[in-house]
Amino acid sequence: MEPTPLDRIDKRILHALQNDARSVTTTELAADLEVSPSTVSNRIEHLERDGIITGYRATVDYEKAGFPLQAVIVGTASMSDRETVAKQACTVPNVVNVRELMFGEDNLLVKVVGETSSDLTRVAKALTELGVTVRKKILISDERFEPLTAFEPESELVIHDP
C-alpha cells in the first residue's frame, strides 16, 4: 500500500492533534495555518478516511489510576499464528498494547499493567495458553510519549549537535 502524501498543512494538523487533540480547535489551527476552519475540518476528515488518523485516545497514567506495575512481556508465536495470537492477546485483561515484530525469534511485545505481581503472572499464563512462548518479562520504570517531530513546523524543529 502506497503511503498517502502529506503536505505542510496535513503535517501541522497531525502535529497539533498528537500534541493535544482534546483542546485544539479547528479555528485555532486555521488561524495558525492561515487557512479557513473548513479547510482544517476537511483535511482532518481526509486524514481519518485515509486511515492516517486511526482514533483519538486518552493517555492514561496507569500508576495514578491504581495500576503501579507496568511490564513488557516479550514472546514468540509461530509465524503462521502470530497475527491471530496478537489479536487474541489484546483481549486478555490488563493487556494495553500488543506489537507484532517483523524480525527475530521474539515476535511479540505485550504491554501489561497490574495492581500486583500476580496480575502480571496471570497475563503471562494467559499468553502461554494462547500459544505464546514467554521469553522475557521486563518491568517498566517510566514511559514518555512525544509527537513525531517530522510533523513539527520547520521553525520549531530543534536539532541537537552531538
C-alpha positions, 0 to 999 in steps of 0.5 A: 500500500502506497503511503498517502502524501502529506503536505505542510498543512496535513503535517501541522494538523497531525502535529497539533492533534498528537500534541493535544487533540482534546483542546485544539480547535479547528479555528485555532489551527486555521488561524495558525495555518492561515487557512479557513476552519473548513479547510482544517475540518476537511483535511482532518476528515481526509486524514481519518478516511485515509486511515492516517488518523486511526482514533483519538485516545486518552493517555492514561497514567496507569500508576495514578489510576491504581495500576503501579506495575507496568511490564513488557512481556516479550514472546514468540508465536509461530509465524503462521499464528502470530497475527491471530495470537496478537489479536487474541492477546489484546483481549486478555485483561490488563493487556494495553498494547500488543506489537507484532515484530517483523524480525527475530525469534521474539515476535511479540511485545505485550504491554501489561499493567497490574495492581500486583505481581500476580496480575502480571503472572496471570497475563503471562499464563494467559499468553502461554495458553494462547500459544505464546512462548514467554521469553522475557518479562521486563518491568517498566520504570517510566514511559514518555510519549512525544509527537513525531517531530517530522510533523513539527513546523520547520521553525520549531524543529530543534536539532541537537549537535552531538 
